[in-house]
Amino acid sequence: MGALTTKGAATRQRIVEGAAETIRERGVMDTTLDDVRARTRTSKSQLFHYFPGGKEELLLAVARFEADRVLADQQPYLGELTSWAAWWAWRDRVVERYREQGRQCPLNVVMSQVGHSTPGAQAVVNELTLRWEAEIATGVRHMQAAGEIDPGIDPGRAAAALLAGIQGGVLLHLSTGRLTHLEAALDMGIGHLRDSAARLSRPYGAGA
Amino acid sequence: MGALTTKGAATRQRIVEGAAETIRERGVMDTTLDDVRARTRTSKSQLFHYFPGGKEELLLAVARFEADRVLADQQPYLGELTSWAAWWAWRDRVVERYREQGRQCPLNVVMSQVGHSTPGAQAVVNELTLRWEAEIATGVRHMQAAGEIDPGIDPGRAAAALLAGIQGGVLLHLSTGRLTHLEAALDMGIGHLRDSAARLSRPYGAGA
């Protein structure tokens, strides 16, 4: 698909949002293209114009939209990890987001339908992972510049470890209904970064 | 199903193992009960005797078998976390296990088919989570008794955080093909526990 006009982009976005809401309400199995057309007041030819690949292409666009939402829901905290207060506020926001969401994860629901191992689905996960990690790593660098985190810590690796803990915590929340793992992983990850500065203040360096 | 005789239990186990191998080889969608019968040389009435619930019951038994394997593959390391060398050996074994397994996770494959949100599937995940965490927590207590981990750390919570990191690392391995997250999560989690002892040796207590 070529570049869209401003109006075209708005229409496409309206279709994606309408599809996402419909899927959130009644599940992906019970959502048809006709449901989406009805909700977004679009014709078959409009839908085909924006999504020539049909339902699969629309579902991928919804997956991308839900992935964007995962990050947007963490703002402004995730984008401003410049003090320990900010890190703990972000931690609370993440836990709260998943508490509100409950045990249905819209992104996971759509991805299951697209097929987790398809190239399109993997591209969505990879992009979300990269962006999420980049924001956390930026926060680590901020704190290193402020002398609050050991400069010997690799920001990318610290971000990868934190993200793994979050993903595992969310996964275990979906299957157990408890947020314990998510909370423990965030507390340990942030605690580890914070303690690294305490180690710095020791006269003989970074510890064992 | 009532208690099985020794011979009955062995036959049932043979069916479960045969089904697990067949599913590992050709995927869960393409495995029929006839395939399992042929491989394990069992009759229809035998299969029905051990699995009156049919394919769904057999799949759950396979899921339990694969969950047991996840833990067995980490032994003897997971059961003997009594020195830092043992913790790092366990860390390497976990990473190696998932490297060998590649991007197909047999447990996940079976669970997807059973339905992650069914009570049977959730029971398997919950039991695996509890047993895995209990083993890690036992290791934390060992190290606390030896003065190698800050006694102020809650063993159950430390185990929950580590397990979240492992689960997220495995999930990200499945979608990105890279083991970076799993390695980073284990290194951070174990590093955090190890550094807690270094904090103890500071004259003014456990740090910031």
HADDOCK unambig.tbl for C-alpha pairs under 7 A between the chains (distance, minus, plus):
assign (segid A and resid 117 and name CA) (segid B and resid 175 and name CA) 6.97 0.50 0.50
assign (segid A and resid 122 and name CA) (segid B and resid 175 and name CA) 5.84 0.50 0.50
assign (segid A and resid 126 and name CA) (segid B and resid 176 and name CA) 6.47 0.50 0.50
assign (segid A and resid 157 and name CA) (segid B and resid 184 and name CA) 5.90 0.50 0.50
assign (segid A and resid 160 and name CA) (segid B and resid 181 and name CA) 5.24 0.50 0.50
assign (segid A and resid 160 and name CA) (segid B and resid 184 and name CA) 6.31 0.50 0.50
assign (segid A and resid 161 and name CA) (segid B and resid 165 and name CA) 6.87 0.50 0.50
assign (segid A and resid 161 and name CA) (segid B and resid 181 and name CA) 5.76 0.50 0.50
assign (segid A and resid 161 and name CA) (segid B and resid 184 and name CA) 4.77 0.50 0.50
assign (segid A and resid 161 and name CA) (segid B and resid 185 and name CA) 4.07 0.50 0.50
assign (segid A and resid 161 and name CA) (segid B and resid 188 and name CA) 6.63 0.50 0.50
assign (segid A and resid 164 and name CA) (segid B and resid 165 and name CA) 4.91 0.50 0.50
assign (segid A and resid 164 and name CA) (segid B and resid 168 and name CA) 4.23 0.50 0.50
assign (segid A and resid 164 and name CA) (segid B and resid 169 and name CA) 4.99 0.50 0.50
assign (segid A and resid 164 and name CA) (segid B and resid 181 and name CA) 5.81 0.50 0.50
assign (segid A and resid 164 and name CA) (segid B and resid 185 and name CA) 6.31 0.50 0.50
assign (segid A and resid 165 and name CA) (segid B and resid 161 and name CA) 6.87 0.50 0.50
assign (segid A and resid 165 and name CA) (segid B and resid 164 and name CA) 4.91 0.50 0.50
assign (segid A and resid 165 and name CA) (segid B and resid 165 and name CA) 3.88 0.50 0.50
assign (segid A and resid 165 and name CA) (segid B and resid 168 and name CA) 5.76 0.50 0.50
assign (segid A and resid 165 and name CA) (segid B and resid 185 and name CA) 6.93 0.50 0.50
assign (segid A and resid 166 and name CA) (segid B and resid 168 and name CA) 6.99 0.50 0.50
assign (segid A and resid 167 and name CA) (segid B and resid 168 and name CA) 4.62 0.50 0.50
assign (segid A and resid 168 and name CA) (segid B and resid 164 and name CA) 4.23 0.50 0.50
assign (segid A and resid 168 and name CA) (segid B and resid 165 and name CA) 5.76 0.50 0.50
assign (segid A and resid 168 and name CA) (segid B and resid 166 and name CA) 6.99 0.50 0.50
assign (segid A and resid 168 and name CA) (segid B and resid 167 and name CA) 4.61 0.50 0.50
assign (segid A and resid 168 and name CA) (segid B and resid 168 and name CA) 3.68 0.50 0.50
assign (segid A and resid 169 and name CA) (segid B and resid 164 and name CA) 5.02 0.50 0.50
assign (segid A and resid 175 and name CA) (segid B and resid 117 and name CA) 6.94 0.50 0.50
assign (segid A and resid 175 and name CA) (segid B and resid 122 and name CA) 5.83 0.50 0.50
assign (segid A and resid 176 and name CA) (segid B and resid 126 and name CA) 6.48 0.50 0.50
assign (segid A and resid 181 and name CA) (segid B and resid 160 and name CA) 5.24 0.50 0.50
assign (segid A and resid 181 and name CA) (segid B and resid 161 and name CA) 5.76 0.50 0.50
assign (segid A and resid 181 and name CA) (segid B and resid 164 and name CA) 5.83 0.50 0.50
assign (segid A and resid 184 and name CA) (segid B and resid 157 and name CA) 5.91 0.50 0.50
assign (segid A and resid 184 and name CA) (segid B and resid 160 and name CA) 6.32 0.50 0.50
assign (segid A and resid 184 and name CA) (segid B and resid 161 and name CA) 4.78 0.50 0.50
assign (segid A and resid 185 and name CA) (segid B and resid 161 and name CA) 4.07 0.50 0.50
assign (segid A and resid 185 and name CA) (segid B and resid 164 and name CA) 6.31 0.50 0.50
assign (segid A and resid 185 and name CA) (segid B and resid 165 and name CA) 6.93 0.50 0.50
assign (segid A and resid 188 and name CA) (segid B and resid 161 and name CA) 6.62 0.50 0.50
assign (segid A and resid 192 and name CA) (segid B and resid 192 and name CA) 5.67 0.50 0.50
assign (segid A and resid 195 and name CA) (segid B and resid 207 and name CA) 6.93 0.50 0.50
assign (segid A and resid 195 and name CA) (segid B and resid 208 and name CA) 6.60 0.50 0.50
assign (segid A and resid 198 and name CA) (segid B and resid 207 and name CA) 5.88 0.50 0.50
assign (segid A and resid 198 and name CA) (segid B and resid 208 and name CA) 6.02 0.50 0.50
assign (segid A and resid 207 and name CA) (segid B and resid 195 and name CA) 6.96 0.50 0.50
assign (segid A and resid 207 and name CA) (segid B and resid 198 and name CA) 5.90 0.50 0.50
assign (segid A and resid 208 and name CA) (segid B and resid 195 and name CA) 6.58 0.50 0.50
assign (segid A and resid 208 and name CA) (segid B and resid 198 and name CA) 5.93 0.50 0.50
